[in-house]
């Protein structure tokens, strides 16, 4: 019971400020963690970890806290700042493009696209990327990645299409349980009103996007921005020549990819091959 008393330093970062404000407003309202858990519908243990700076606040909590404590958007602002501060600056413009995009096209050659990742898969990928990173930092990244999915529920939501290389589906990441859940999540997103997923099979052979990750963001004014990613590098391309080149490569690849129906069948076959 003594853990919630751990000293916080609000000036250390936006996420610490969020947690300090949460504790301050809760204590001023003479509200226990148990009572707060009942009101905002999160577990007491989850809220306790947020208050002692072990977990990133989950999506939706900030709005509930603002409504409960009458803080007029303070928690929402701190949450937005915390999300932005949890990623290096080089990824900030990519986030801005995601938020502005009306159409997103994505090719994934190595990993499941971030919008489609489960928590278990994302957590495993972050650990593989930097085994020395603390669990607290990994949990921040996972929470931030999961929060980005809220963009898909915007009003109106963007139209998103994915082409995933077969290599992504053949490399099981995170163990059987995590990988099975990830494959099921992919199947549920194969063909929805705003999302389409296709697989480019090994049988197609080589292609112009092999090995990397590419995103094409179409903004509200029709402008298209290309984003090319490798292991620890990211490059935004806005010049028409580069954008057109990547656009052609993506369209060419899509013409050879499996249909959404065949993609679902393919992923189901990979599922069946997993050990029970």
LINLIN-V855108 format. One record per pair of residues at least 24 apart in sequence whose ideal C-beta (glycine too) atoms are under 7 Angstrom apart, sorted by the first residue. I is the first residue (numbers start at 0). J is the second residue. D is the distance in Angstrom with one decimal. If there is no record, write none. Layout:
I;J;D
I;J;D
This chain:
2;47;6.8
2;51;5.4
3;47;5.9
3;50;5.3
3;51;6.0
5;51;4.8
7;52;6.2
12;84;5.7
13;77;5.5
13;80;3.6
13;81;4.3
13;84;5.2
14;55;6.5
14;81;3.9
14;84;6.8
15;52;6.1
16;77;5.5
17;56;5.9
17;74;6.7
17;77;4.2
17;78;6.1
17;81;5.5
18;49;6.0
18;50;5.7
18;52;5.4
20;73;6.6
20;74;6.7
20;77;6.5
21;49;6.6
21;50;5.9
21;64;6.6
22;50;5.2
24;68;4.4
24;70;6.8
28;68;6.7
38;67;6.0
39;63;4.4
39;64;6.9
39;67;6.8
53;135;5.9
54;138;5.6
54;142;7.0
55;81;6.9
55;85;7.0
55;138;6.2
55;139;4.5
55;142;3.4
55;143;6.5
57;142;6.3
58;145;6.8
58;146;4.5
58;149;5.3
82;143;5.3
82;146;5.9
85;139;4.9
85;140;6.4
85;143;4.6
86;143;6.6
89;233;5.4
90;233;6.2
92;235;5.6
93;226;5.5
93;233;6.2
93;235;6.7
96;216;4.3
96;224;5.3
96;226;6.7
97;147;7.0
97;150;5.9
97;216;6.8
98;150;6.3
99;218;5.2
99;219;6.8
100;157;5.3
100;216;4.0
100;217;6.1
100;218;6.1
101;157;5.5
101;217;5.8
101;218;6.7
101;219;5.5
102;157;6.2
102;158;4.9
102;217;3.8
103;157;5.3
103;159;4.6
103;214;6.5
103;216;5.9
104;160;5.2
104;215;4.2
104;249;5.7
105;161;5.0
105;213;7.0
105;214;4.9
106;162;4.8
106;208;4.9
106;212;6.7
106;213;4.5
106;249;6.1
106;252;6.7
107;161;6.7
107;163;4.9
107;164;6.6
107;167;5.7
107;212;5.5
108;164;4.6
108;166;6.6
108;208;6.6
108;209;6.1
108;210;5.2
108;211;5.5
108;212;6.2
109;166;7.0
109;167;6.6
109;212;6.8
110;167;6.4
111;167;6.0
111;181;6.2
111;185;7.0
112;161;5.4
113;144;5.6
113;147;6.7
114;147;6.8
114;148;5.8
114;151;6.4
114;159;6.8
115;161;7.0
115;184;6.3
115;185;6.0
115;188;5.7
116;144;6.5
117;180;5.3
117;181;5.1
117;184;5.3
118;145;6.1
119;173;5.5
119;177;3.8
119;180;6.2
120;172;6.1
120;173;5.5
120;177;5.9
120;181;4.5
123;172;5.4
123;173;3.8
123;177;6.3
124;172;6.6
151;193;7.0
156;193;4.9
158;193;5.5
159;193;6.4
159;194;5.0
160;195;4.6
161;196;4.7
161;197;7.0
162;197;5.3
162;199;5.6
162;252;5.7
162;253;5.9
162;256;5.3
163;196;6.6
163;198;5.5
164;199;5.5
165;198;5.9
165;199;6.7
165;200;5.0
165;201;4.9
168;198;6.7
168;266;6.4
168;269;5.2
175;273;5.9
175;274;6.0
178;273;6.9
179;270;6.7
179;273;5.9
182;266;5.7
182;269;6.2
182;270;5.1
185;266;5.6
186;263;5.6
186;266;5.3
186;267;6.7
189;259;4.9
189;262;5.5
189;263;4.5
190;259;4.0
195;259;5.7
196;259;6.6
196;262;5.9
197;253;6.7
197;256;3.8
197;257;5.7
197;258;7.0
197;259;6.3
197;262;5.2
198;256;6.3
198;257;4.9
198;262;4.7
198;265;5.4
199;252;5.9
199;255;6.4
199;256;4.7
200;257;6.4
203;255;5.0
206;252;5.4
207;248;4.0
207;251;7.0
208;248;5.4
208;252;6.0
213;245;6.0
213;249;6.7
215;245;6.5
215;246;6.3
215;249;6.1
